[in-house]
Amino acid sequence: MRALGHRGPDAYGEAEHGRATFAFCRLAIVGVDDGTQPLFNERGDVCLVANGEIYNHRELRRGLEAKGHVFGSKSDCEVIVHLYEELGERCLEELRGMFAFLLHDLRSDTLFGALDRFGIKPLYYAETPHAFAAGSEAKALLDLPGCEGRLDFQALSDYLTFQYVPEPRTMFAGISKLPPGCSFLYRRNRLQITRYFTPRFEAVTTAHRDARDIEEELRALLRESVLLHAQAEVPVGAFLSGGIDSTIIAALLREIGPLRTFSLGYAESAYSELPQAAATARFLGTEHEEIIMGPEEFWAALPRAVWHLDDPVADPSAVALYALAREAGRHVTVALSGEGADELFGGYGIYREPAALAPLARLPHPLVRALAAGAACLPRGVKGRDYLLRGATTLRERYVGNARLLGEDAKLDLLALDAWSRDHSGGSRSPSSPLPATAVTSPLYDFGEKLAYDDITMMQHVDILSWLPGDILAKADRMTMAHSLELRVPFLDHEVFRLAASLPSHLRVEGSVTKPLLRRAFRNQLPPDAWSRPKRGFPVPTRKWLRGPLAKELTALLGDPHLGRYFNRREVEGMLRTHLSGRRDTSRPLFALAMFALWEETFLRTPAPRPSVRARRERTPPVLTPVTAPAGGWS
């Protein structure tokens, strides 16, 4: 638990429960005085540890108490215990919130675990010859016999495609991630995983409704979601960028009461949204904090960010979020943010591609293929080349998520084949053979094969199943919890998703306008120009920094001879020369290699640092008192 102390510095609890051992580091937010975990039912034969928040806990508690259940605390998570007594595994259908939990039923010696519908909270697990173990971060499992840090080479290949490692894999061989919307049962020493929630788009339900009625329903649902997400007995704030997603959340929070907001930007004005965020803060009347990050601060934060991420995530905004959360965590314990709006309401620029490629789709396919073959012979950067190449492929062939990093040929050139042959469980392979199947052909993407979705909807479907949990929510959880700050995401309430999933595609992308419904629904609640601002996506000036002030540091990091175990040195050096000379921007793959290099050094070559369970600076140190099941039940 020392490896997880940053996630819960307020209290520590542990319990022996039959063959199960539970331990929990708590960040106290609801039921501050009496919600220390593990939690038990009245007889003490059901034991629970849970990370997250159940936003409809008051409603559930009233119904359960009416049925005779006796609660031992005011914790929102205790409703899971009693709901499980009533409904068993079906209790998940009633929970509205973000959660990862483990529950042991002593009567059947069954361990029941689950993750929320979208994967807002993480759950890692490992099966060894000696035990089954699970926890909120992979690093907590690394000391188990059989889980010592070893690289999963297939995960490395996946990482170079997606810039993250798609579940259920992790970069650690022998450690897995539970996918979003899934639960598991572990009994008789066997693990059974079940998907209890799958995101489905059904546009027919709103196809004939008046747009103004849909806008009104969306405003009501989001207002309700923000109100539920604001429940806390500790200070609550909000992250604020220049975009409409965080602006909407902040505006709805401000309706509830005074609000503290936090923004991060850079001296490079082309990348910074601080002026827009400040204008929004003035419009809403919030107490606003600004943080400016420079290249030195960015590079200095990288090692700690890598340690907290567990798996490398080649998204520079994760490091910016780490710095933003550090500042916010000094003032508030809970922050709300706008994650999920782009995936639900059609916010990414790539979603405009189907309309852009429509002229090619009307041409005979053999002609398009011939034009693409000719375009392939042109130098990169020639106008129209990429357009023809993409237009000659199917959506499934070209789209593997919102931020594809490297194609299969580029990966084949980059990865050291002798390392794969030596360490990959699939055995040796010849230099001319393709890489083993990556997550491009994993069940994540096969799942949508039989769905009659248009191209925009299919892209959203892929991103909700992959990019959202793998990048967006992974960095959101790890970078905020690194500073004992809980991030909540009201757009990812499943009731909000139900409405978003019912929208026809023209209300998600309309010509060149993304999120048209969301923009129109909240136009009157936003600053005059906010509704029309283009999406920026929390950009970081890595392209400029890695070619300028951080070029020396990057070259030294990627020049480590040890990386030759994994990558072709000539390819890495070629990418560096190309970027530093200014001939072509290769900052994205270079940053991915840098994150992996730091991850490999942190977890495979040196013992990972183990910070002790600590208290937030404004709180007294936690009393490390074990919690045990009451022999006679709760009084």
MARDOLUM-878241 format. One record per residue (C-alpha): residue in one letter; residue number from 0; x, y, z. Coordinates in steps of 0.2 Angstrom, whole numbers, plus 2048, in hexadecimal, padded with zeros to 3 digits. Example, Ala and Ser with C-alpha at 12.3 -4.5 7.8 and 13.67 -1.06 7.14 Angstrom:
REC  r    k   px   py   pz
REC  A    0  83E  7EA  827
REC  S    1  844  7FB  824
***
This chain:
REC  r    k   px   py   pz
REC  M    0  800  800  800
REC  R    1  80F  80C  802
REC  A    2  80F  80C  7EE
REC  L    3  7FD  813  7EF
REC  G    4  7FF  81F  7FD
REC  H    5  7FD  82E  7F1
REC  R    6  7EB  828  7ED
REC  G    7  7E5  828  7FF
REC  P    8  7EF  832  80C
REC  D    9  7E1  834  818
REC  A   10  7DF  823  820
REC  Y   11  7E5  811  81E
REC  G   12  7DB  802  822
REC  E   13  7DD  7EF  820
REC  A   14  7D4  7DF  823
REC  E   15  7D6  7CC  822
REC  H   16  7C6  7C5  81B
REC  G   17  7C6  7B2  819
REC  R   18  7D3  7AF  80C
REC  A   19  7D3  7C1  806
REC  T   20  7DE  7CF  80D
REC  F   21  7D9  7E1  80A
REC  A   22  7E2  7F1  80C
REC  F   23  7DC  803  807
REC  C   24  7E4  814  807
REC  R   25  7D6  821  808
REC  L   26  7D3  832  801
REC  A   27  7C5  838  80C
REC  I   28  7B7  841  802
REC  V   29  7A6  83B  807
REC  G   30  7A3  834  819
REC  V   31  7B4  83C  81E
REC  D   32  7B2  837  830
REC  D   33  7AD  825  82F
REC  G   34  7B0  81F  81E
REC  T   35  7C0  816  820
REC  Q   36  7C1  806  816
REC  P   37  7C0  7F7  815
REC  L   38  7AD  7F7  817
REC  F   39  7A2  7E9  81D
REC  N   40  790  7E3  81D
REC  E   41  787  7E1  82D
REC  R   42  78D  7CF  830
REC  G   43  79E  7D2  82A
REC  D   44  79E  7C5  81D
REC  V   45  79F  7D1  80E
REC  C   46  7AF  7DC  80E
REC  L   47  7B2  7EB  801
REC  V   48  7BF  7F7  7FC
REC  A   49  7BA  803  7EF
REC  N   50  7C3  812  7E6
REC  G   51  7B7  820  7DF
REC  E   52  7A7  828  7E2
REC  I   53  795  821  7E1
REC  Y   54  78B  831  7DD
REC  N   55  77A  82A  7E0
REC  H   56  77E  822  7F1
REC  R   57  771  82C  7FA
REC  E   58  763  826  7F0
REC  L   59  76A  814  7F1
REC  R   60  76D  815  804
REC  R   61  75A  81A  807
REC  G   62  754  80C  7FD
REC  L   63  760  7FF  805
REC  E   64  75C  806  817
REC  A   65  749  804  813
REC  K   66  74D  7F1  810
REC  G   67  755  7F0  821
REC  H   68  768  7F2  81D
REC  V   69  772  7FA  82B
REC  F   70  780  805  825
REC  G   71  790  807  830
REC  S   72  796  817  828
REC  K   73  791  826  81D
REC  S   74  79D  820  80F
REC  D   75  795  821  7FE
REC  C   76  79E  810  7FA
REC  E   77  796  807  807
REC  V   78  786  806  7FC
REC  I   79  790  7FA  7F1
REC  V   80  790  7ED  800
REC  H   81  77E  7ED  803
REC  L   82  779  7EF  7F1
REC  Y   83  783  7DF  7EE
REC  E   84  77A  7D6  7FC
REC  E   85  769  7DA  7F3
REC  L   86  76E  7D8  7E1
REC  G   87  77F  7CF  7DF
REC  E   88  789  7D3  7D0
REC  R   89  779  7DD  7C9
REC  C   90  77D  7EA  7D6
REC  L   91  788  7F2  7C8
REC  E   92  779  7F7  7BE
REC  E   93  773  803  7CD
REC  L   94  784  80C  7D0
REC  R   95  786  81D  7C9
REC  G   96  797  823  7CA
REC  M   97  7AA  81F  7C8
REC  F   98  7B1  810  7D1
REC  A   99  7BD  801  7D2
REC  F  100  7B9  7F5  7E0
REC  L  101  7BD  7E4  7E7
REC  L  102  7B0  7DB  7F2
REC  H  103  7B3  7CB  7FB
REC  D  104  7A4  7C0  7FF
REC  L  105  7A9  7B4  80D
REC  R  106  79A  7A9  80B
REC  S  107  79F  7A3  7FA
REC  D  108  7B1  7A8  7FB
REC  T  109  7AF  7B3  7EB
REC  L  110  7B9  7C2  7E7
REC  F  111  7AE  7CE  7DC
REC  G  112  7B6  7DD  7D4
REC  A  113  7B0  7EA  7C8
REC  L  114  7B4  7FA  7BE
REC  D  115  7A9  808  7BA
REC  R  116  7A1  809  7A9
REC  F  117  7AE  814  7A0
REC  G  118  7BE  810  7AA
REC  I  119  7BF  820  7B4
REC  K  120  7C8  817  7C2
REC  P  121  7D5  809  7BF
REC  L  122  7D6  7F7  7C5
REC  Y  123  7E6  7ED  7C2
REC  Y  124  7E7  7DA  7C6
REC  A  125  7F3  7CC  7C5
REC  E  126  7F2  7B9  7C7
REC  T  127  801  7B0  7CE
REC  P  128  804  79E  7D4
REC  H  129  802  7A5  7E5
REC  A  130  7F4  7B1  7E5
REC  F  131  7E8  7BC  7DC
REC  A  132  7EB  7CF  7DF
REC  A  133  7E3  7DF  7D9
REC  G  134  7E6  7F1  7DD
REC  S  135  7E4  803  7D6
REC  E  136  7F5  804  7CE
REC  A  137  800  7F7  7C6
REC  K  138  80F  7FC  7D1
REC  A  139  806  7F6  7E1
REC  L  140  807  7E4  7D9
REC  L  141  81A  7E4  7D4
REC  D  142  820  7DD  7E4
REC  L  143  815  7CD  7E3
REC  P  144  81F  7BD  7DE
REC  G  145  81C  7BB  7CC
REC  C  146  818  7CD  7C8
REC  E  147  82A  7D4  7C8
REC  G  148  82C  7E2  7BB
REC  R  149  82E  7D9  7AA
REC  L  150  829  7E1  799
REC  D  151  81B  7DB  78F
REC  F  152  821  7DD  77D
REC  Q  153  810  7DC  775
REC  A  154  80B  7EB  781
REC  L  155  81A  7F5  77A
REC  S  156  814  7F2  768
REC  D  157  802  7F7  76D
REC  Y  158  809  807  776
REC  L  159  812  80C  766
REC  T  160  802  80B  75D
REC  F  161  7F6  814  769
REC  Q  162  802  81E  774
REC  Y  163  7FB  814  783
REC  V  164  7F9  802  787
REC  P  165  7E7  7FC  784
REC  E  166  7E0  7F1  791
REC  P  167  7E0  7E3  796
REC  R  168  7F3  7E4  794
REC  T  169  7FF  7EE  79D
REC  M  170  811  7F1  79A
REC  F  171  815  7E5  7A8
REC  A  172  814  7D3  7A3
REC  G  173  809  7CA  7AF
REC  I  174  7FE  7D9  7B5
REC  S  175  7EE  7DD  7AC
REC  K  176  7E1  7EB  7AC
REC  L  177  7CE  7E8  7AE
REC  P  178  7C6  7F0  79F
REC  P  179  7B8  7FD  7A2
REC  G  180  7A6  7F7  7A5
REC  C  181  7AD  7E6  7AB
REC  S  182  7AB  7DC  7BA
REC  F  183  7B4  7CC  7C0
REC  L  184  7B1  7BD  7CC
REC  Y  185  7C0  7B4  7D3
REC  R  186  7BB  7A4  7DC
REC  R  187  7C2  793  7DD
REC  N  188  7D2  79B  7D7
REC  R  189  7CB  79F  7C6
REC  L  190  7C8  7B0  7BE
REC  Q  191  7B8  7B4  7B4
REC  I  192  7B6  7C5  7AC
REC  T  193  7A5  7CC  7A6
REC  R  194  7A1  7DC  79D
REC  Y  195  792  7E3  7A5
REC  F  196  791  7F3  79B
REC  T  197  794  7F7  789
REC  P  198  792  808  781
REC  R  199  785  808  774
REC  F  200  780  816  768
REC  E  201  76D  815  763
REC  A  202  76A  825  759
REC  V  203  758  821  754
REC  T  204  752  826  766
REC  T  205  754  839  762
REC  A  206  754  839  74F
REC  H  207  743  841  74F
REC  R  208  744  84C  75E
REC  D  209  745  85F  75E
REC  A  210  757  864  760
REC  R  211  751  871  76E
REC  D  212  749  863  778
REC  I  213  75A  859  777
REC  E  214  764  869  77C
REC  E  215  758  86B  78B
REC  E  216  75A  859  791
REC  L  217  76D  85A  78F
REC  R  218  76E  86A  79A
REC  A  219  763  861  7A7
REC  L  220  76D  851  7A7
REC  L  221  77E  85A  7A8
REC  R  222  778  866  7B5
REC  E  223  773  856  7BF
REC  S  224  783  84D  7BC
REC  V  225  78E  85C  7C2
REC  L  226  783  85E  7D1
REC  L  227  786  84C  7D6
REC  H  228  798  84C  7D2
REC  A  229  79A  85C  7DD
REC  Q  230  795  851  7ED
REC  A  231  7A4  852  7F9
REC  E  232  7A8  857  80B
REC  V  233  7B8  85F  805
REC  P  234  7BD  86E  7F9
REC  V  235  7B8  86B  7E7
REC  G  236  7BF  875  7D8
REC  A  237  7C0  873  7C5
REC  F  238  7CD  872  7B7
REC  L  239  7CA  880  7AB
REC  S  240  7D1  881  799
REC  G  241  7CC  88B  78A
REC  G  242  7C0  87E  783
REC  I  243  7AD  87C  786
REC  D  244  7AE  86C  78F
REC  S  245  7B6  872  79F
REC  T  246  7AE  883  79D
REC  I  247  79C  87A  79E
REC  I  248  7A1  870  7AD
REC  A  249  7A8  880  7B6
REC  A  250  798  88A  7B1
REC  L  251  78D  87C  7B9
REC  L  252  798  87B  7C8
REC  R  253  797  88E  7CA
REC  E  254  784  88D  7CB
REC  I  255  786  883  7DB
REC  G  256  791  88F  7E4
REC  P  257  7A3  897  7E4
REC  L  258  7B0  88E  7DA
REC  R  259  7C3  88D  7D9
REC  T  260  7C9  889  7C7
REC  F  261  7DB  884  7C1
REC  S  262  7E3  886  7B0
REC  L  263  7F4  882  7A9
REC  G  264  7FD  88A  79A
REC  Y  265  80E  88E  793
REC  A  266  818  89D  78E
REC  E  267  815  898  77C
REC  S  268  805  8A1  777
REC  A  269  801  895  769
REC  Y  270  7FF  887  775
REC  S  271  7F8  890  785
REC  E  272  7E5  891  789
REC  L  273  7E8  89C  798
REC  P  274  7E1  8AC  791
REC  Q  275  7D1  8A3  78C
REC  A  276  7D0  89A  79D
REC  A  277  7D2  8AA  7A6
REC  A  278  7C5  8B3  79C
REC  T  279  7B9  8A4  7A0
REC  A  280  7BE  8A5  7B3
REC  R  281  7BA  8B8  7B3
REC  F  282  7A9  8B5  7AA
REC  L  283  7A4  8A7  7B7
REC  G  284  7AB  8B1  7C6
REC  T  285  7B7  8A3  7CC
REC  E  286  7C6  8A4  7D7
REC  H  287  7D3  89F  7C9
REC  E  288  7E5  898  7CA
REC  E  289  7F1  898  7BC
REC  I  290  800  88D  7BA
REC  I  291  80D  890  7AC
REC  M  292  818  881  7A7
REC  G  293  829  883  79F
REC  P  294  833  876  796
REC  E  295  83F  873  7A6
REC  E  296  830  870  7B1
REC  F  297  828  864  7A4
REC  W  298  838  85A  7A3
REC  A  299  83B  85A  7B6
REC  A  300  829  853  7B8
REC  L  301  82B  845  7AC
REC  P  302  832  837  7B7
REC  R  303  825  839  7C5
REC  A  304  817  83A  7B8
REC  V  305  81E  82A  7B1
REC  W  306  81E  821  7C2
REC  H  307  80C  826  7C5
REC  L  308  806  821  7B4
REC  D  309  80B  80F  7B6
REC  D  310  80B  80C  7A4
REC  P  311  813  819  799
REC  V  312  806  825  790
REC  A  313  80E  82F  782
REC  D  314  803  83E  784
REC  P  315  80C  84D  78A
REC  S  316  7FC  854  791
REC  A  317  7FE  847  79F
REC  V  318  80D  850  7A6
REC  A  319  804  861  7A5
REC  L  320  7F6  85A  7AE
REC  Y  321  802  853  7BB
REC  A  322  808  865  7BE
REC  L  323  7F6  86C  7BE
REC  A  324  7F0  85F  7CB
REC  R  325  7FF  863  7D6
REC  E  326  7F9  875  7D7
REC  A  327  7E7  871  7D9
REC  G  328  7EA  864  7E6
REC  R  329  7F1  872  7F2
REC  H  330  7E0  87A  7F2
REC  V  331  7D2  86D  7EF
REC  T  332  7D0  85A  7F1
REC  V  333  7C4  858  7E2
REC  A  334  7C4  85F  7D1
REC  L  335  7B8  85E  7C3
REC  S  336  7BD  85E  7B1
REC  G  337  7B6  85B  79F
REC  E  338  7BD  84A  79A
REC  G  339  7B2  83F  790
REC  A  340  7A8  84D  786
REC  D  341  7B2  84B  776
REC  E  342  7AF  838  775
REC  L  343  79C  83A  77A
REC  F  344  797  849  770
REC  G  345  7A3  848  761
REC  G  346  7B1  855  765
REC  Y  347  7C1  84E  75C
REC  G  348  7C6  856  74C
REC  I  349  7C9  844  745
REC  Y  350  7B6  842  745
REC  R  351  7B4  84E  737
REC  E  352  7BE  842  72C
REC  P  353  7B0  837  725
REC  A  354  7A8  847  71E
REC  A  355  7B8  84D  717
REC  L  356  7BB  83C  70E
REC  A  357  7A9  83B  707
REC  P  358  7AE  842  6F6
REC  L  359  7BA  833  6F4
REC  A  360  7AD  827  6FA
REC  R  361  7A2  82C  6EB
REC  L  362  7B0  827  6DE
REC  P  363  7B2  815  6D8
REC  H  364  7BD  80C  6E5
REC  P  365  7CA  806  6D8
REC  L  366  7CD  818  6D2
REC  V  367  7D0  81D  6E4
REC  R  368  7DC  80F  6E7
REC  A  369  7E5  814  6D7
REC  L  370  7E6  826  6DD
REC  A  371  7EC  821  6EE
REC  A  372  7FA  816  6E6
REC  G  373  800  825  6DD
REC  A  374  7FF  830  6EC
REC  A  375  80A  823  6F6
REC  C  376  819  827  6EA
REC  L  377  818  83A  6EF
REC  P  378  823  841  6FD
REC  R  379  81B  843  70E
REC  G  380  813  854  710
REC  V  381  80D  856  6FE
REC  K  382  7FB  85D  6FE
REC  G  383  7EE  850  6FB
REC  R  384  7FA  841  6FE
REC  D  385  7F3  83C  70F
REC  Y  386  7E1  840  70A
REC  L  387  7E2  833  6FC
REC  L  388  7EB  826  706
REC  R  389  7DD  827  714
REC  G  390  7CF  827  707
REC  A  391  7D5  817  700
REC  T  392  7D3  80E  710
REC  T  393  7C4  808  71B
REC  L  394  7C1  810  72B
REC  R  395  7C6  800  734
REC  E  396  7D7  800  72B
REC  R  397  7DB  811  72F
REC  Y  398  7D3  815  740
REC  V  399  7DA  80D  750
REC  G  400  7D6  81C  75B
REC  N  401  7D7  82E  75D
REC  A  402  7EA  830  75E
REC  R  403  7F3  822  754
REC  L  404  806  823  756
REC  L  405  80F  817  74B
REC  G  406  809  80C  73D
REC  E  407  80E  7F9  73C
REC  D  408  81C  7FC  730
REC  A  409  824  80A  73A
REC  K  410  823  7FF  74A
REC  L  411  82B  7F1  741
REC  D  412  83A  7FD  73C
REC  L  413  83B  803  74E
REC  L  414  839  7F4  759
REC  A  415  849  7EA  75C
REC  L  416  844  7D9  755
REC  D  417  851  7CF  75F
REC  A  418  84A  7D5  76F
REC  W  419  838  7D0  769
REC  S  420  83F  7BF  765
REC  R  421  848  7BD  775
REC  D  422  83B  7C3  781
REC  H  423  82A  7C2  779
REC  S  424  820  7B3  77E
REC  G  425  81A  7B0  76C
REC  G  426  82B  7AA  767
REC  S  427  838  7AF  75A
REC  R  428  833  7B7  74A
REC  S  429  83D  7BC  73A
REC  P  430  841  7CE  736
REC  S  431  834  7CE  727
REC  S  432  826  7C7  731
REC  P  433  819  7D3  738
REC  L  434  817  7D8  74A
REC  P  435  80A  7CD  753
REC  A  436  7F9  7D3  753
REC  T  437  7F7  7E4  75C
REC  A  438  7E8  7EB  765
REC  V  439  7E3  7F1  753
REC  T  440  7DB  7DF  752
REC  S  441  7D7  7DD  764
REC  P  442  7C6  7D9  76B
REC  L  443  7C4  7EC  76F
REC  Y  444  7C2  7F0  75C
REC  D  445  7BA  7E0  757
REC  F  446  7AC  7E4  763
REC  G  447  7A4  7F1  757
REC  E  448  7A5  7E6  747
REC  K  449  792  7E1  748
REC  L  450  78C  7F3  74C
REC  A  451  783  7FC  73F
REC  Y  452  78C  80D  743
REC  D  453  790  81B  737
REC  D  454  7A3  81F  736
REC  I  455  7A2  82D  743
REC  T  456  799  822  74F
REC  M  457  7A5  814  74D
REC  M  458  7B4  820  750
REC  Q  459  7AB  826  760
REC  H  460  7A8  814  765
REC  V  461  7BA  80F  763
REC  D  462  7C0  81E  76C
REC  I  463  7B4  81B  77B
REC  L  464  7BB  809  77C
REC  S  465  7CD  80D  77A
REC  W  466  7D3  81F  77A
REC  L  467  7C8  825  788
REC  P  468  7CE  818  795
REC  G  469  7DF  815  78E
REC  D  470  7E5  828  78D
REC  I  471  7D8  835  793
REC  L  472  7D2  82C  7A3
REC  A  473  7E3  824  7A7
REC  K  474  7EC  834  7A8
REC  A  475  7DE  83D  7B0
REC  D  476  7DD  830  7BE
REC  R  477  7F0  82D  7C1
REC  M  478  7F6  83F  7BF
REC  T  479  7E9  846  7CB
REC  M  480  7EA  838  7D8
REC  A  481  7FD  83A  7D8
REC  H  482  7F9  84A  7E2
REC  S  483  7EA  843  7EC
REC  L  484  7DE  84C  7E1
REC  E  485  7CE  843  7DB
REC  L  486  7C9  848  7CA
REC  R  487  7B6  846  7C5
REC  V  488  7AF  846  7B4
REC  P  489  79D  84B  7B3
REC  F  490  79C  848  7A0
REC  L  491  79F  835  7A3
REC  D  492  78F  832  7AD
REC  H  493  786  824  7A5
REC  E  494  776  82D  7A4
REC  V  495  77E  83B  79A
REC  F  496  786  82E  78F
REC  R  497  774  827  78C
REC  L  498  76F  837  784
REC  A  499  77F  83A  77A
REC  A  500  77E  828  773
REC  S  501  76C  82C  76D
REC  L  502  772  83B  762
REC  P  503  772  839  74F
REC  S  504  783  83C  748
REC  H  505  77F  84E  742
REC  L  506  77D  854  754
REC  R  507  78E  84D  758
REC  V  508  797  854  748
REC  E  509  790  861  73D
REC  G  510  79B  865  72E
REC  S  511  7AA  86D  736
REC  V  512  7A2  86F  747
REC  T  513  7A6  863  754
REC  K  514  79A  860  763
REC  P  515  78C  86B  75C
REC  L  516  77F  866  768
REC  L  517  78A  869  777
REC  R  518  78F  87A  770
REC  R  519  77D  880  76D
REC  A  520  776  878  77D
REC  F  521  781  883  788
REC  R  522  784  892  77D
REC  N  523  77B  89E  78A
REC  Q  524  785  897  799
REC  L  525  796  89A  791
REC  P  526  7A0  8AA  78E
REC  P  527  79B  8B2  77D
REC  D  528  7AA  8AA  773
REC  A  529  7AC  89A  77C
REC  W  530  79F  890  773
REC  S  531  7A8  893  762
REC  R  532  7BA  890  768
REC  P  533  7C3  882  75F
REC  K  534  7C9  873  768
REC  R  535  7DB  874  76E
REC  G  536  7DC  864  778
REC  F  537  7E8  86A  786
REC  P  538  7F7  86B  77A
REC  V  539  809  86B  780
REC  P  540  817  873  777
REC  T  541  821  863  776
REC  R  542  825  865  763
REC  K  543  82E  875  767
REC  W  544  836  870  777
REC  L  545  83D  860  771
REC  R  546  845  869  763
REC  G  547  84B  877  76E
REC  P  548  84E  878  780
REC  L  549  84B  866  784
REC  A  550  855  85F  774
REC  K  551  864  85B  77F
REC  E  552  85A  852  78C
REC  L  553  851  848  77F
REC  T  554  860  843  776
REC  A  555  869  83D  786
REC  L  556  85A  833  78B
REC  L  557  857  82A  77B
REC  G  558  86A  828  778
REC  D  559  86A  81B  787
REC  P  560  872  80B  77F
REC  H  561  866  801  78A
REC  L  562  858  806  77F
REC  G  563  860  7FC  771
REC  R  564  858  7ED  77A
REC  Y  565  847  7F3  774
REC  F  566  84A  7FE  765
REC  N  567  854  800  755
REC  R  568  861  80D  759
REC  R  569  862  813  747
REC  E  570  850  816  746
REC  V  571  850  820  757
REC  E  572  85F  82A  752
REC  G  573  857  82E  741
REC  M  574  847  834  749
REC  L  575  851  83F  754
REC  R  576  85B  847  746
REC  T  577  84B  849  73C
REC  H  578  843  853  74A
REC  L  579  852  85D  750
REC  S  580  856  862  73E
REC  G  581  844  869  73B
REC  R  582  841  85E  72C
REC  R  583  832  855  733
REC  D  584  829  855  744
REC  T  585  82C  844  74D
REC  S  586  828  84B  75E
REC  R  587  81A  83F  762
REC  P  588  824  82F  75F
REC  L  589  833  836  767
REC  F  590  829  83B  777
REC  A  591  822  82A  777
REC  L  592  833  822  777
REC  A  593  838  82E  785
REC  M  594  82A  829  790
REC  F  595  82E  817  78D
REC  A  596  840  81A  791
REC  L  597  83C  822  7A1
REC  W  598  82F  814  7A5
REC  E  599  83C  806  7A1
REC  E  600  849  80F  7AC
REC  T  601  83D  811  7BB
REC  F  602  834  800  7BB
REC  L  603  840  7F4  7B3
REC  R  604  852  7FA  7B7
REC  T  605  850  802  7C8
REC  P  606  844  7FE  7D7
REC  A  607  835  809  7D5
REC  P  608  834  816  7E3
REC  R  609  828  812  7F1
REC  P  610  822  822  7F9
REC  S  611  81B  81F  80A
REC  V  612  809  822  80F
REC  R  613  808  835  812
REC  A  614  7FC  842  817
REC  R  615  7F7  851  80C
REC  R  616  800  861  813
REC  E  617  7F0  868  81B
REC  R  618  7EB  858  824
REC  T  619  7F2  84E  832
REC  P  620  7FA  83E  82F
REC  P  621  7EF  82F  82E
REC  V  622  7EE  822  83C
REC  L  623  7F2  812  834
REC  T  624  7E6  807  83E
REC  P  625  7E0  7F7  836
REC  V  626  7CD  7F5  834
REC  T  627  7C6  7E4  837
REC  A  628  7B5  7DC  835
REC  P  629  7AB  7DD  845
REC  A  630  7A8  7CC  84C
REC  G  631  796  7D0  851
REC  G  632  792  7DB  843
REC  W  633  78F  7EE  843
REC  S  634  786  7F5  851
***
